[in-house]
Amino acid sequence: MPSTHLPSLLFHRGNRWQGMLRGSTNILAQHFLQAGYPVTWLGRPYHAGHVLFQKNNSHGYRFGSRVERSSDGALEILPFTLAPIIKSARLGARVWAQSARLGYQTICPSLPRLMAEASQPSPRIIWSTGGDADGLLRTFPDAKRIVQCVDVYEAYAGPAQNLLEQHDYRDADAIVAIGEALARYLVRERQVPRDKITVIGQGADLELFATLKPEPPEVANCLRPRLIWVGLLEKADATLMEAALAALPNGEGSLVLLGPEAEWARRLATHDQRVHVIGPRSASVVAACLQHADVGLMLYDRKRDPRQYEGQNPLKLYEMAAAGLPIISTSHEEYRYGTNPALIADTTEEVAAAMHNALGLRDKLACASREFAGANGWSARFVQARALVHALLEDHAPARLTARAV
């Protein structure tokens, strides 16, 4: 049960509390909850258009916010807003930023009312991945605000979101970056003071991988050696993935693809029976699939906007390492700032060579992966996060730089 003596935290990110996609924000929030902190999870706001145009009630949208108490004790709020957030490059950055503030301020019923009705204490800390201007802080003016940056957002949303992002960082009491490369990007491109940034990287769920799970039926018929990818398949480099498959000895083995599908994957599976497109699965099933694989693949499409790889610190690196897999990865800027167990391969020739090493030196590489995971568990990340929260509440962290305004 949450303790009444510990500060209440409101976490905000666009995904569900216990959905298929669980990122660092979910995981840290879960650790706070397990340590006795009252935790509220706020999802992405939706509006009347979502309610009216959803197909067969597929998303469960309705007029009015939904509140659910999870079995683990977290309070999840799926917020309905009266004012749509207008994410439009054509209308420009100021409309985006102002509509974001208004969208969060017109959540209906209001967040304080929803939390009071659920007997949830008002947050003393707001931990979000941004995007709300200062709408949440205006709703809870006595709270401290942490903005967690998990990506180079402009690489996906375009420059129209930049003003909103800059205001998020300016109005925050502290900023968390998921890697050193992203922290340096924020200093260089967003002019964030370095002493306002705390790097809390990705981590490995050591408890999830502590014991060997039964082989999941999803992969039971996949031949060994098994290559495995986890994540959005549209981000993968199809040519490099095919090169890895081609490097399997004697045309044996299989390629297991876990995550939302992409056309290249469906096409490859049609022409090669060794390819198995599984689709998204829960964290526990993904962990079991990784434990029963032989090589982890993180081969990203480098032809995409290169800024996408400047800010990434892929969670799957830590998951594959915790499973004891040899890992083959394309380059990431984050790799420059610390050790990691991956074999780096950016061309088809390098992938073929890495495959030879991954299979031939599997035991040695597996040991290096487990050692890396052991040094980067989520428990250590939580210690950092908790220290930051209490430093803010004790006023041991930088104050907001300016008055809040858009």
Solvent accessible surface area in square Angstrom, and as a share of the most:
residue,aa,sasa,rsa
1,M,220,0.98
2,P,45,0.28
3,S,34,0.22
4,T,129,0.75
5,H,172,0.77
6,L,54,0.27
7,P,10,0.06
8,S,4,0.03
9,L,0,0.00
10,L,0,0.00
11,F,0,0.00
12,H,7,0.03
13,R,54,0.20
14,G,27,0.26
15,N,34,0.18
16,R,96,0.35
17,W,1,0.00
18,Q,107,0.48
19,G,27,0.26
20,M,111,0.49
21,L,117,0.58
22,R,63,0.23
23,G,15,0.14
24,S,4,0.02
25,T,0,0.00
26,N,0,0.00
27,I,28,0.14
28,L,1,0.00
29,A,0,0.00
30,Q,31,0.14
31,H,40,0.18
32,F,0,0.00
33,L,14,0.07
34,Q,133,0.59
35,A,43,0.33
36,G,11,0.11
37,Y,6,0.02
38,P,7,0.04
39,V,1,0.00
40,T,0,0.00
41,W,0,0.00
42,L,0,0.00
43,G,1,0.01
44,R,147,0.54
45,P,13,0.08
46,Y,6,0.02
47,H,45,0.20
48,A,39,0.30
49,G,22,0.22
50,H,71,0.32
51,V,21,0.12
52,L,117,0.58
53,F,165,0.69
54,Q,37,0.16
55,K,163,0.69
56,N,152,0.78
57,N,99,0.51
58,S,77,0.50
59,H,117,0.52
60,G,22,0.21
61,Y,55,0.21
62,R,126,0.46
63,F,122,0.51
64,G,16,0.15
65,S,9,0.06
66,R,43,0.16
67,V,51,0.29
68,E,62,0.28
69,R,115,0.42
70,S,18,0.12
71,S,121,0.78
72,D,50,0.26
73,G,18,0.18
74,A,0,0.00
75,L,1,0.01
76,E,10,0.04
77,I,0,0.00
78,L,17,0.08
79,P,0,0.00
80,F,12,0.05
81,T,2,0.01
82,L,116,0.58
83,A,16,0.12
84,P,64,0.40
85,I,34,0.18
86,I,72,0.36
87,K,124,0.53
88,S,25,0.16
89,A,85,0.66
90,R,209,0.76
91,L,83,0.41
92,G,22,0.21
93,A,30,0.24
94,R,129,0.47
95,V,52,0.30
96,W,20,0.07
97,A,0,0.00
98,Q,84,0.37
99,S,13,0.08
100,A,0,0.00
101,R,46,0.17
102,L,93,0.46
103,G,0,0.00
104,Y,12,0.05
105,Q,82,0.36
106,T,36,0.21
107,I,8,0.04
108,C,50,0.30
109,P,34,0.21
110,S,52,0.33
111,L,3,0.02
112,P,53,0.33
113,R,138,0.50
114,L,10,0.05
115,M,2,0.01
116,A,72,0.56
117,E,116,0.52
118,A,25,0.20
119,S,98,0.63
120,Q,15,0.07
121,P,65,0.41
122,S,73,0.47
123,P,7,0.04
124,R,124,0.45
125,I,0,0.00
126,I,0,0.00
127,W,0,0.00
128,S,0,0.00
129,T,22,0.13
130,G,13,0.13
131,G,28,0.27
132,D,0,0.00
133,A,1,0.00
134,D,1,0.00
135,G,0,0.00
136,L,0,0.00
137,L,0,0.00
138,R,96,0.35
139,T,34,0.20
140,F,13,0.05
141,P,83,0.52
142,D,141,0.73
143,A,3,0.02
144,K,56,0.24
145,R,0,0.00
146,I,0,0.00
147,V,2,0.01
148,Q,0,0.00
149,C,0,0.00
150,V,21,0.12
151,D,27,0.14
152,V,1,0.00
153,Y,49,0.19
154,E,25,0.11
155,A,14,0.11
156,Y,92,0.35
157,A,50,0.38
158,G,21,0.20
159,P,92,0.58
160,A,10,0.08
161,Q,12,0.05
162,N,28,0.14
163,L,38,0.19
164,L,9,0.05
165,E,7,0.03
166,Q,73,0.32
167,H,21,0.09
168,D,4,0.02
169,Y,7,0.03
170,R,54,0.20
171,D,1,0.00
172,A,0,0.00
173,D,5,0.03
174,A,3,0.02
175,I,0,0.00
176,V,0,0.00
177,A,0,0.00
178,I,6,0.03
179,G,2,0.02
180,E,38,0.17
181,A,3,0.03
182,L,1,0.00
183,A,0,0.00
184,R,116,0.42
185,Y,7,0.03
186,L,0,0.00
187,V,56,0.32
188,R,127,0.46
189,E,73,0.33
190,R,23,0.09
191,Q,129,0.57
192,V,6,0.03
193,P,51,0.32
194,R,104,0.38
195,D,114,0.59
196,K,5,0.02
197,I,12,0.06
198,T,41,0.24
199,V,40,0.23
200,I,2,0.01
201,G,11,0.11
202,Q,16,0.07
203,G,0,0.00
204,A,0,0.00
205,D,54,0.28
206,L,77,0.39
207,E,151,0.68
208,L,45,0.22
209,F,21,0.09
210,A,78,0.61
211,T,98,0.57
212,L,130,0.64
213,K,46,0.19
214,P,117,0.74
215,E,71,0.32
216,P,10,0.06
217,P,115,0.72
218,E,47,0.21
219,V,1,0.01
220,A,51,0.40
221,N,132,0.68
222,C,4,0.02
223,L,117,0.58
224,R,110,0.40
225,P,27,0.17
226,R,10,0.04
227,L,0,0.00
228,I,1,0.00
229,W,0,0.00
230,V,20,0.11
231,G,20,0.19
232,L,65,0.33
233,L,0,0.00
234,E,102,0.46
235,K,36,0.15
236,A,6,0.04
237,D,15,0.08
238,A,26,0.20
239,T,83,0.48
240,L,9,0.04
241,M,0,0.00
242,E,81,0.36
243,A,18,0.14
244,A,0,0.00
245,L,6,0.03
246,A,82,0.64
247,A,34,0.26
248,L,6,0.03
249,P,62,0.39
250,N,137,0.70
251,G,49,0.47
252,E,88,0.40
253,G,0,0.00
254,S,1,0.00
255,L,0,0.00
256,V,1,0.00
257,L,0,0.00
258,L,2,0.01
259,G,5,0.05
260,P,44,0.28
261,E,84,0.38
262,A,12,0.09
263,E,102,0.46
264,W,26,0.09
265,A,0,0.00
266,R,107,0.39
267,R,123,0.45
268,L,23,0.11
269,A,31,0.24
270,T,109,0.64
271,H,147,0.66
272,D,28,0.15
273,Q,166,0.74
274,R,47,0.17
275,V,9,0.05
276,H,49,0.22
277,V,38,0.22
278,I,27,0.14
279,G,4,0.04
280,P,57,0.36
281,R,78,0.29
282,S,44,0.28
283,A,52,0.40
284,S,60,0.39
285,V,41,0.23
286,V,18,0.10
287,A,1,0.01
288,A,7,0.05
289,C,1,0.01
290,L,1,0.00
291,Q,28,0.13
292,H,29,0.13
293,A,2,0.01
294,D,8,0.04
295,V,0,0.00
296,G,0,0.00
297,L,0,0.00
298,M,0,0.00
299,L,0,0.00
300,Y,7,0.03
301,D,26,0.14
302,R,99,0.36
303,K,167,0.71
304,R,64,0.23
305,D,42,0.22
306,P,97,0.61
307,R,84,0.31
308,Q,12,0.06
309,Y,5,0.02
310,E,37,0.17
311,G,2,0.02
312,Q,19,0.08
313,N,8,0.04
314,P,11,0.07
315,L,31,0.16
316,K,25,0.10
317,L,4,0.02
318,Y,15,0.06
319,E,43,0.19
320,M,1,0.00
321,A,0,0.00
322,A,14,0.11
323,A,11,0.09
324,G,3,0.03
325,L,2,0.01
326,P,1,0.01
327,I,1,0.01
328,I,0,0.00
329,S,0,0.00
330,T,0,0.00
331,S,34,0.22
332,H,7,0.03
333,E,50,0.23
334,E,26,0.12
335,Y,31,0.12
336,R,174,0.63
337,Y,70,0.26
338,G,46,0.44
339,T,126,0.73
340,N,41,0.21
341,P,20,0.13
342,A,14,0.11
343,L,42,0.21
344,I,80,0.40
345,A,0,0.00
346,D,56,0.29
347,T,60,0.35
348,T,50,0.29
349,E,127,0.57
350,E,79,0.35
351,V,0,0.00
352,A,47,0.37
353,A,57,0.44
354,A,6,0.05
355,M,1,0.00
356,H,142,0.63
357,N,60,0.31
358,A,0,0.00
359,L,53,0.26
360,G,60,0.58
361,L,88,0.44
362,R,83,0.30
363,D,122,0.63
364,K,145,0.62
365,L,24,0.12
366,A,9,0.07
367,C,84,0.50
368,A,43,0.33
369,S,1,0.01
370,R,135,0.49
371,E,129,0.58
372,F,25,0.10
373,A,1,0.01
374,G,49,0.47
375,A,78,0.60
376,N,27,0.14
377,G,6,0.06
378,W,6,0.02
379,S,78,0.50
380,A,52,0.40
381,R,32,0.12
382,F,17,0.07
383,V,83,0.48
384,Q,71,0.32
385,A,0,0.00
386,R,91,0.33
387,A,61,0.47
388,L,18,0.09
389,V,0,0.00
390,H,53,0.24
391,A,27,0.21
392,L,5,0.02
393,L,35,0.18
394,E,101,0.45
395,D,102,0.53
396,H,136,0.61
397,A,28,0.22
398,P,49,0.31
399,A,76,0.59
400,R,63,0.23
401,L,97,0.48
402,T,72,0.42
403,A,89,0.69
404,R,71,0.26
405,A,52,0.40
406,V,35,0.20
